[in-house]
Every structure is written in structure tokens, then in C-alpha cells.
Amino acid sequence: MTLQLTQTDVVRLTSDPSPEVRAEMAAKVAAQFDQGSFGVVERRIAEDIFRSLLQDVEVRVREALSSQLKSSPDLPHDVALALAHDVESVALPVLEFCDVLSDEDLIEIVRGQSAVKQVAIAQRSEVSVHVSDALIDTGNERAVIRLVQNEGARLDERSFGRVLDGYESSQAVTSAMATRTDLPAAVSEQLISVVSQHLQSFLVKQHKLPAEMVRNLVFQARERATAGLLSDGCASEAEVEQLIAQLEAKGRLSPTLALEALSRGDLSFFETAMARLAGIPVENARILIHDQGPLGVQSILKAANC
């Protein structure tokens, strides 16, 4: 494909007093470039035009450039970076859609640019764990909500935990987390606890229900939800042990929770929980639980204060 604008147009673009004409020409060159059909010479001319347009004082010219080039895989890195650092109306399309920007570029922008730019980055089709962590660090609740809602954003267990630790008072954040399909069991348990606290506070304050009654109802609901986290039987032994350890550390491991899990058929959860409650190794707990006589079960129930 032949570039329809010549080197003479570069001079015209920098000297023409009409912003409308410059914006139109910018969009025209960018659209041709985005088709990916230029030869080496034409591409070089187009890139020179882009660099010239980056200096244009008229925002609408740079907006036209950004809008046309936001998804181009051939966009020069320096041009993409310049657009990303521009005013918000220019930068946002590139920040959300441009794959030329590296994680390092995005993290630098997250840490030093506006809250609106942080939201745009949180909405990218793919967000790495490192960029996600940088967004969590900002304290920008809107960006974190968009991040958590974004199934293309990668968050590891530590990242999810940091979201809950930093934004547990935000019902918008916890509601967004509840829609994720990739929450680790330990994070889901923590989320259940946070949401239960919100519910308890709401029922007591808004409906003026007796605090003790609400506490008991929420406790039962929380234990039922927690017991169902691993009831599909797909969890590994390590995942079960991690969840039980977290429950114990937070003071949320109880005999009633262990029995609730057993009633759902989650024998692994029950065995591990009873071992923790009784203070004995899991293998010993299994032997007692599966003992043919009544003494084994009775002894572990007594040790676990059931």
C-alpha cells in the first residue's frame, strides 16, 4: 500500500492553522498505518508524521491519533508511551487498548498519573499480577472495583487477600469480588467472613433486630457457606489444610463447622478440622474417626470439645 500523504504533508500538518484539518489528516494517516499494509519507507514516513503530531498543541489532533492507533500492534513504543502520558482524553484509549505498553510502562503510569488513568488500566483485556498489585496499592477504590470485576485481570491469592485487607469496608469491592470465578478457597472464606460482618451490622442498625439473635443467624449462615467451599471434592489436601489453618488462626474453626462439612459429605474437611480441634496429627484423627468401635469417635469428639 502506498502512503497517501507525502513528506510535504508533514510540513502542512505542522503549519496549517486549522485544527480540524490537522485532526482529519492525523486520523487518515493513522487509519492507513493501522491496516498494516505499509512498506518500510511508508511506515517510516508515517511514524515521523505521528511524532510530529505528538507536538501539536491542539488536543483534538492528538485525540484523533490516539483513537486510530490505540489497537495497532505496530505502533512505535515511544509514540505509545507519549500518548499514554498525554492528557486524559488522549491517553485513555491507549492505556486501555494498546498492547505495545509494557508492564513497566503501566506500573509507572499507575504510580504517577491520575486516578482516571488508573481506572483505564484496570479495564485492559489482560492485566498482569504485577500491574494488579500496583493498582491495589493506589487506594483508588474505583480502579480496584474495575480491576476485581475484570476477569482478564490476574490476581493471585496474595493479591486477593490484599484487596480484602485494604478495602474490606467497601461493599462495592466485596460485591465485585463475590462475582469472581477464580477465588482460592482461603480467600473465599475471608470474603464470607467480611460479608457476614457487613450483614450483621446492617441487620442490627437498619432493622433494629436483637444483636444476639442476628449474631447467631449470621454465624450459622457463615458456617454453612464456609462448609460448602470445598464440598465439590476437588480440593487438594494442601488446600484443605490451608483453609483449616486460616480458620483456626482467625478463631473461626469450630466443632459445628466440622460437623456441617461432614453433613455435606466433605470427609477430608471434617478429618482435618477435627485433627486441629483435638490437637493431634491428621493421620491419627483419621484412625480414630474410622475406628470400627465407638471409642475412637468418642475420644476425638471429646478431645475436640464437641
C-alpha positions as CSV (number, residue, x, y, z in Angstrom):
1,M,0.0,0.0,0.0
2,T,1.3,3.5,-0.9
3,L,1.1,6.2,1.8
4,Q,-1.4,8.8,0.6
5,L,0.3,11.6,2.4
6,T,3.8,12.7,1.4
7,Q,6.6,14.4,3.2
8,T,5.1,17.7,2.1
9,D,2.1,16.9,4.2
10,V,4.3,16.8,7.3
11,V,5.1,20.5,6.8
12,R,1.4,21.2,6.1
13,L,0.4,19.4,9.3
14,T,2.7,21.5,11.5
15,S,1.8,24.8,9.8
16,D,-1.8,24.6,8.9
17,P,-3.8,26.9,11.3
18,S,-6.9,24.8,11.1
19,P,-7.2,22.2,13.9
20,E,-10.0,20.4,12.0
21,V,-7.8,19.8,9.0
22,R,-4.9,18.6,11.1
23,A,-7.1,16.2,13.1
24,E,-8.6,14.9,9.8
25,M,-5.1,14.3,8.4
26,A,-3.9,12.7,11.6
27,A,-6.8,10.2,11.5
28,K,-6.2,9.5,7.9
29,V,-2.6,8.6,8.3
30,A,-3.2,6.6,11.4
31,A,-6.0,4.6,9.8
32,Q,-3.8,3.7,6.9
33,F,-1.0,2.7,9.3
34,D,-3.3,0.6,11.4
35,Q,-4.2,-1.6,8.4
36,G,-0.6,-2.9,8.5
37,S,0.0,-2.7,4.7
38,F,2.8,-0.1,4.6
39,G,6.2,-0.9,3.2
40,V,9.3,0.0,5.1
41,V,9.6,3.5,3.6
42,E,5.9,4.4,4.0
43,R,6.0,3.1,7.6
44,R,8.9,5.3,8.4
45,I,7.2,8.4,6.9
46,A,4.0,7.6,8.9
47,E,6.0,7.2,12.1
48,D,7.6,10.6,11.5
49,I,4.2,12.1,11.0
50,F,3.0,10.6,14.3
51,R,6.0,12.1,16.2
52,S,5.3,15.4,14.6
53,L,1.6,15.3,15.6
54,L,2.5,14.5,19.2
55,Q,3.8,18.0,19.4
56,D,0.6,19.6,18.1
57,V,-0.9,22.0,20.7
58,E,-4.4,21.1,19.6
59,V,-5.7,18.3,21.8
60,R,-8.2,17.1,19.2
61,V,-5.4,16.3,16.8
62,R,-3.7,14.1,19.4
63,E,-7.1,12.6,20.3
64,A,-7.6,11.6,16.6
65,L,-4.2,10.0,16.6
66,S,-4.8,8.0,19.8
67,S,-8.3,6.9,18.8
68,Q,-7.0,5.4,15.5
69,L,-3.8,3.9,16.8
70,K,-4.9,2.5,20.2
71,S,-5.1,-1.1,19.0
72,S,-2.3,-1.1,16.4
73,P,0.4,-3.8,17.2
74,D,2.9,-1.9,15.0
75,L,2.7,1.4,17.0
76,P,6.2,2.5,17.9
77,H,6.8,2.2,21.6
78,D,7.9,5.8,22.0
79,V,4.7,7.1,20.3
80,A,2.5,4.8,22.5
81,L,4.3,6.0,25.6
82,A,4.0,9.7,24.7
83,L,0.2,9.2,24.1
84,A,-0.2,7.4,27.4
85,H,1.5,10.3,29.2
86,D,-0.7,12.9,27.5
87,V,-3.8,14.5,28.9
88,E,-6.6,12.1,29.8
89,S,-8.7,12.4,26.7
90,V,-5.7,11.5,24.6
91,A,-4.2,8.8,26.9
92,L,-7.3,6.8,27.9
93,P,-7.8,4.8,24.6
94,V,-4.1,3.9,24.5
95,L,-4.0,2.9,28.2
96,E,-7.0,0.6,27.9
97,F,-6.3,-1.0,24.5
98,C,-2.6,-0.7,23.5
99,D,-0.6,-3.9,23.8
100,V,2.7,-2.1,23.0
101,L,2.9,-0.8,26.5
102,S,4.9,-3.0,28.9
103,D,4.1,-3.9,32.5
104,E,6.9,-1.5,33.5
105,D,5.2,1.3,31.5
106,L,1.8,0.7,33.0
107,I,3.1,0.4,36.6
108,E,5.0,3.7,36.2
109,I,1.8,5.4,35.0
110,V,-0.3,3.8,37.7
111,R,2.1,5.1,40.4
112,G,2.4,8.6,39.0
113,Q,-0.6,9.6,36.9
114,S,-4.3,10.4,37.6
115,A,-7.0,8.2,39.1
116,V,-8.8,8.2,35.8
117,K,-5.8,6.7,34.1
118,Q,-5.6,4.0,36.8
119,V,-9.2,3.0,36.0
120,A,-8.4,2.7,32.3
121,I,-5.5,0.4,33.0
122,A,-7.7,-1.7,35.3
123,Q,-10.1,-2.3,32.4
124,R,-7.5,-3.7,30.0
125,S,-8.3,-7.0,28.4
126,E,-5.3,-8.5,30.2
127,V,-3.8,-7.2,33.4
128,S,-0.8,-9.0,34.9
129,V,-0.4,-9.7,38.6
130,H,2.3,-7.1,38.9
131,V,0.1,-4.4,37.4
132,S,-2.8,-5.6,39.5
133,D,-0.7,-5.2,42.7
134,A,0.3,-1.7,41.7
135,L,-3.4,-0.8,41.2
136,I,-4.3,-2.2,44.6
137,D,-1.6,-0.1,46.2
138,T,-3.1,3.2,44.8
139,G,-6.0,3.4,47.3
140,N,-8.2,4.2,44.3
141,E,-11.4,2.3,45.1
142,R,-12.9,2.8,41.7
143,A,-9.9,1.4,40.0
144,V,-9.8,-1.6,42.4
145,I,-13.5,-2.3,41.7
146,R,-12.9,-2.3,38.0
147,L,-9.9,-4.5,38.4
148,V,-11.7,-7.1,40.5
149,Q,-14.7,-7.0,38.1
150,N,-12.3,-7.6,35.2
151,E,-12.0,-11.4,34.5
152,G,-8.9,-10.6,32.4
153,A,-7.1,-9.2,35.4
154,R,-4.8,-11.7,37.1
155,L,-4.7,-11.7,40.8
156,D,-3.0,-14.3,42.9
157,E,-4.1,-15.4,46.4
158,R,-1.9,-12.7,48.0
159,S,-3.4,-10.0,45.7
160,F,-6.9,-11.0,46.6
161,G,-6.0,-11.0,50.3
162,R,-4.6,-7.5,50.0
163,V,-7.8,-6.3,48.4
164,L,-9.8,-7.6,51.3
165,D,-7.4,-6.3,53.9
166,G,-7.4,-2.8,52.3
167,Y,-11.0,-2.5,51.1
168,E,-13.0,-4.8,53.5
169,S,-15.2,-1.8,54.5
170,S,-16.2,-1.2,50.8
171,Q,-19.3,-3.2,50.0
172,A,-18.7,-2.3,46.3
173,V,-15.3,-4.0,46.4
174,T,-16.5,-7.1,48.3
175,S,-19.6,-7.4,46.0
176,A,-17.3,-7.3,42.9
177,M,-15.1,-10.0,44.5
178,A,-18.1,-12.2,45.0
179,T,-18.6,-12.4,41.3
180,R,-15.1,-13.7,40.6
181,T,-14.9,-17.4,39.4
182,D,-11.2,-17.9,40.4
183,L,-11.2,-17.1,44.1
184,P,-9.0,-19.5,46.1
185,A,-10.9,-21.2,48.9
186,A,-9.0,-19.3,51.6
187,V,-9.9,-16.0,50.0
188,S,-13.5,-17.1,49.6
189,E,-13.6,-17.9,53.3
190,Q,-12.2,-14.5,54.2
191,L,-14.7,-12.8,51.9
192,I,-17.6,-14.8,53.6
193,S,-16.4,-13.5,57.0
194,V,-16.2,-9.9,55.8
195,V,-19.7,-10.0,54.1
196,S,-21.1,-11.7,57.2
197,Q,-19.9,-8.8,59.3
198,H,-21.5,-6.3,56.9
199,L,-24.7,-8.2,57.0
200,Q,-24.7,-8.4,60.8
201,S,-24.1,-4.7,61.2
202,F,-26.8,-3.9,58.6
203,L,-29.5,-6.0,60.3
204,V,-28.8,-4.6,63.7
205,K,-28.6,-0.9,62.7
206,Q,-31.2,-0.8,59.9
207,H,-33.8,-3.2,61.2
208,K,-33.1,-2.9,64.9
209,L,-33.1,-6.6,65.4
210,P,-31.7,-8.0,68.7
211,A,-27.9,-8.2,68.4
212,E,-27.7,-11.7,69.9
213,M,-30.3,-13.1,67.5
214,V,-28.6,-11.6,64.5
215,R,-25.2,-12.8,65.6
216,N,-26.5,-16.4,65.9
217,L,-28.2,-16.2,62.5
218,V,-25.2,-14.8,60.7
219,F,-22.9,-17.3,62.5
220,Q,-24.9,-20.2,61.2
221,A,-25.1,-18.7,57.7
222,R,-21.4,-18.1,57.6
223,E,-20.6,-21.7,58.7
224,R,-22.9,-23.1,56.1
225,A,-21.3,-21.0,53.4
226,T,-17.8,-21.9,54.6
227,A,-18.5,-25.6,54.8
228,G,-19.6,-25.5,51.2
229,L,-16.4,-24.1,49.8
230,L,-14.7,-27.4,49.2
231,S,-17.7,-29.7,49.1
232,D,-17.2,-30.5,45.4
233,G,-14.4,-32.8,46.4
234,C,-11.9,-31.3,44.0
235,A,-9.7,-29.6,46.6
236,S,-6.2,-31.0,47.3
237,E,-5.1,-32.0,50.7
238,A,-2.9,-28.9,50.8
239,E,-5.8,-26.6,50.0
240,V,-7.9,-28.2,52.8
241,E,-5.1,-27.8,55.3
242,Q,-4.5,-24.2,54.3
243,L,-8.2,-23.3,54.7
244,I,-8.4,-25.1,58.1
245,A,-5.2,-23.4,59.3
246,Q,-6.7,-20.0,58.3
247,L,-9.9,-20.7,60.1
248,E,-8.1,-21.7,63.2
249,A,-5.8,-18.6,63.1
250,K,-8.8,-16.3,62.8
251,G,-10.8,-18.1,65.5
252,R,-13.4,-19.3,63.1
253,L,-12.8,-23.1,63.3
254,S,-15.5,-24.8,65.4
255,P,-16.9,-28.2,66.0
256,T,-20.2,-27.1,64.4
257,L,-18.4,-26.1,61.2
258,A,-16.6,-29.5,61.1
259,L,-20.0,-31.3,61.5
260,E,-21.6,-29.0,58.9
261,A,-18.9,-30.1,56.4
262,L,-19.4,-33.7,57.3
263,S,-23.2,-33.4,56.7
264,R,-22.3,-32.2,53.2
265,G,-20.1,-35.2,52.6
266,D,-16.8,-33.4,52.9
267,L,-14.9,-36.0,54.8
268,S,-11.5,-34.5,54.2
269,F,-12.6,-31.2,55.7
270,F,-14.1,-33.0,58.7
271,E,-11.0,-35.1,59.4
272,T,-8.6,-32.1,59.1
273,A,-10.8,-29.9,61.2
274,M,-11.2,-32.5,63.9
275,A,-7.5,-33.1,64.0
276,R,-6.9,-29.3,64.5
277,L,-9.6,-29.0,67.1
278,A,-8.2,-32.1,69.0
279,G,-4.6,-31.0,68.6
280,I,-3.5,-34.3,67.0
281,P,-2.0,-35.2,63.6
282,V,-4.5,-35.7,60.8
283,E,-3.5,-39.4,60.3
284,N,-4.3,-40.1,64.0
285,A,-7.6,-38.3,63.6
286,R,-8.5,-40.5,60.6
287,I,-7.7,-43.6,62.5
288,L,-10.0,-42.6,65.4
289,I,-12.8,-41.4,63.1
290,H,-12.7,-44.6,61.0
291,D,-12.3,-47.0,64.0
292,Q,-15.0,-49.7,63.8
293,G,-15.8,-49.4,67.5
294,P,-17.5,-46.4,69.2
295,L,-14.5,-45.4,71.4
296,G,-12.4,-43.9,68.5
297,V,-15.1,-41.4,67.5
298,Q,-16.0,-40.7,71.1
299,S,-12.4,-40.0,72.1
300,I,-11.8,-37.5,69.2
301,L,-15.1,-35.7,69.8
302,K,-14.2,-35.3,73.5
303,A,-10.7,-34.1,72.6
304,A,-12.2,-31.5,70.2
305,N,-14.7,-30.4,72.9
306,C,-17.7,-31.5,70.8
